[in-house]
Amino acid sequence: MCAPNGARKTKAHHPALPVSATDLADCAESILSAGASIMHVHVRDDEGRHSLDVDRYRKATDAIRGRVGDQLVVQVTTEACGIYEPEQQIAMVRTLRPEAVSLALKELCPGDIEIEVARDFFSWLKAERVMAQYILYTPGEVERFGKLRDRGVIPDDRPFVLFVLGRYSDDLTGDPGELDGFISVLDSDVEWAVCSFGRAEQQAALRAASSYGHARVGFENNFLLPDGSIAADNAALVRLAATCQTERPVATAADVRNLFC
């Protein structure tokens, strides 16, 4: 998976960061050639700020599809970014009905008071065949995720989660060694991927590949190559992750859909 832009970065951070629908279509084409199967998409408003606007998502998705067809799974984000409340995040997804969506458990179901709303939404996602990926930031959240599955709040037969390494570090640099703590408390029937902040990203991708997990790379979390130099574009980071080992094949979008749909 490639996360090419995120909610906060701009072209001032890197000129190749995709912002517009055309930028995202260009990026889709390049990351597909580099080995990506899923594109994690953020859209922006006219001022370049994070947006969950349905029309902007449709425009971006149409541009990506116009360029690469169905060769990438397009995953939209529900990230709040300090702007959106859970009801707005949920309403966007229900209106857009995307192919795939990422969901931060701590945003949409932070406590027991939100459980019934979350249960209804997560069940709707399954019924509508929207591919959900649940974002987890700590091993404690992984344990809570398992308990919510036991209670039927998360109905997925084969859930897909993303472990985020480094979000709470002082310098936003992930430690791939943290991955073991996440895996140790994860149910065996859950598919997982990892993303990592900073130059440890590729090491985390390799560790995931060797542990039968999956990886997300891209400018949302990292601009750096393993040697500390700046990557030319998102495709450079995808290419490194796709070739970090040879024992497992790189998934296609069709593989992803067969796994989760």
N, C-alpha and C positions, 0 to 999 in steps of 0.2 A: 504494500500500500504506500502511496505517496500523499503526504499532506503538504501542498506546495505553498500555502500562504498564511494561514492562521488568521486570528482575529485582530492582531495588534500591529503587525509589521507592515512597512510600506516600502515603496521603491527607494526611499532614502536609505533604508537598511541594505537593500541589494537591488540593483536596476533590473534584474531578471525575475524579481518576485511578481507573480501574476496577480493582477487585480481585476481588470475588466473581463467581460465575457470572452472577448477575442484573445486576451492574454491567456485565459484558462484553456481555451481551445488549442492554442499553440502549445501550451504546456502539456496538455493531454496527449497530443501527438508525440511529443518528444519523450515523455515518460513511458508511454506504451512501447515505443521502440527500445527503450532501455530495460524493459522487463516488468513494469508495473501491471497489476491487474485490477486494482481499486484506486480511485482518486477521491480523496477526502477534501470536500469543497467548502470554502467560506466565501461569502459575497459581501460587498461593501456598498454603502450609500454614496451619494454624489460627493460627499466630503471625504470619502475614503475610510469611513468608520464602519465597524462591524455591523452587519445587518442580518436579520432573519426574514427579510421581505420575500414573500412567496413569488412575486413577479420577477424579482431579480434572480431568484433560484431557478425559475423556469427559463429565463433568458440564458443563464449560464449553462444549464443542463442542455438546452437545445443547441447551443454553440458547440459544446463538447461532443454531443451525439452527431452533429453535422460533420464533425471532423473525423471521429474515430468509430462511429456507429455504436454497436454494443460490445466493442472489444475492451472497454473498461466498465467496471461497476462504478457508478457515481454515488458516492456517499455524502450526504449533506450533514452539516453539524447543527446541533441545537444549543451550542455554547451560549451561556448567559452573558458572559463578559461584563458583569455588573450592570447590564442594561435591561435584560429581560427576566420576567418572572416565569415560574413553571407553567402557568396557564397559557402564557403567550408562546412558549416553546412548544407545548403540546398542540396548540391551535395551528401553529405553522405546519407541523407535520401532518395533521389531519387534513388540512387544506391542500397541501402540496402532494401528498401521497408519493413520496420518493421511492426509488428502488431500494435505497439503503440509508441508514441514519445512525449517527453516533450519539450516545446518551450518557451524560455524566450522572452516575447514580447519586452522588452527593448533591446535585442540583435538583433532580426531579423527584428524589425520594430520600431526603436527608434524615427523616425520622419517622416514627410510627404514625404521626398525625397525617402524613401524606400517602400512607400505604394504599388506601382504597382507590384514590385517584390514580396512583401509579399502576395498580393492578389492572384497572380498567384500560388504561392507555397501553400498557405492555400487551394485554390480551388483544386489543385492537390491532396492534402492529402484527401480531402473529396471524390473526384472521385475514388481514389485508396483504399478507406475504411481503411485508416491508422488512428487509434484512436489518436487524438491530445489532449494534455493537455497544456494549456497556463499558464505560471508561472507569477504571479503578486506580486510585492513587497510592494505596497502602495495602499491606497484607491484611490489616484489620478490615478494610473495605471488602477484600476478597472473602473473608470469613462471613461478613454480613451478607454478601451476595449469595453465598451458599444457603444461609438461613432463610433469605427471602425466597429462594427457589423451593425450599422445603415447605414454606407456607403457601406456595402457589402464586406468589406475587409476580414472579418471573416465570412465564409459562413455556419458554423455548425448550424444545426437545434437545437441541444441540446449541447451547448458548455460545456467543462469541464475545470475548472481552478484550479490552486493551489495558495493559499495565503501563503506567506512565512513570518513568524513572527520572528523578531529578527535579520534579516540580517544586519541592520544598527545600532544596539545597540552597545555600547562600549564594552561590554563583551560577545557579541554573545549569549545572553540569551533572549528568546522570552517572550513577555507579552501576555498571552491569552486574556487579556482584550482588546487588539488591534483588535481582531476579529470582534467586533461589528461594527467598522468603515468600514471594508471591506464589510460586509454583507449589511450595510445600503445603499450602492451605487451600489449594484449588481442587475442586472435584474432578475426577479423572475424565468425565464426559464433556468437559468444557473446552472449547477451542480458544486459544489465546494468541495474542500478538503483543509485541512490546514496542514502545517508542522511548527515546531517551534524549534529553536535552544536551546540546553541545557536542564536542568532538568525540565523545564516547558512543555516539549513535551507531557507528558501523560495528563497533565491538559488541554492542547490545544485539544488533541484527545477527551477527555471527553466532552469538551465544544462543539466541532464539532458534536459529536454524538447526544448530546441533542438538537442541533439546526438543525438537519436533513442535516448535511454536512457529509463529509468523512474525513479520516485522513491518513497521511503518517508519518511513524516513521522509525527509523533506524540510523545506525552509521554515515551516511552522515552528519547529523546535531547534533547527540547527542549520548553519551556513558552512560549517567547517568540514574539510576532509580530514582523515585520520592524522595526517602530518601537520595539521594546524593551518594549512592554507585555505583560502576561501574557494568554495565550489563555484564553478561557472554558472551552473543552473541546477534545477531539481533533478534533471535527468542524470547528472553526474553522480548524485547521491544514490539514486535508484540503481544505476548500473553497478556501483560498488556492492550494494546489498545483494543484488541478483547474482553476482559472481563470487560472493564471499565464501562459498563452499560448493562442492560438486556432487555430494551424496544425495541430495534431494532436488527434484525438478522444480523450476519456478512455476507457480500457478498462473493459469490464464483466467480471464473473467469467467469463462465457461466452467472451469474447475471450481471457482468460488461459488457460482450459482448452484452447481450440483451439490456442493457441500452444505449450503445453508438454506436453499429454497425448496 
